């Protein structure tokens, strides 16, 4: 890959991974639009590592507190502090893990197409619109295991390209009465085990394929995706604390209509 492609794809991954507009859709479509060759599995892994670093660093204090209370709760066998949020993240990851193991090959071979992306971009854009119109006031402290399961099921649907993992989990949380910031923060925390699992599977495939790795490209991809993802998380949470999801809804609908006319 040349430098322009590396920089462009890294920034796309970083800026779209945590916005409700689907990073996978952009990473599939942008190379098609510009006629670029597929960036390859190794580079995809690097971009996932970058976004993982960003979310871990941004939520480092929360993660430390959640893990501390999570292990304390196991020891005393009752909820303590932030332990419920930790259990919610863990249990909310189960549906996407099971769905990924069961349908990953089918999705990769059948659903990574522009037509599918057009449909999911439009449908889940409208879903976000209606969810945001009925936003509630629940904070993260209101998270329960039942709610986590429902959001986790929604997250599993995001395996379909164009859906947007953050988009559909935020949408589900909004429908369940959570405020915008709480919905986004839980979505971002829920992304951590998902990115780890997805990255782990890609690393296994990478090792099995014996792909030649160009480390300078991967390093640049990690750095750029990490920086841009951190910036995205910071400003997105600032934005939705004062405004609605409407700009992202409009973007999804506009993108869907453009793709419909192109493909």
Order of alpha helices (4+ residues) and beta strands (2+ residues): alpha-alpha-alpha-alpha-alpha-alpha-alpha-alpha-alpha-alpha-alpha
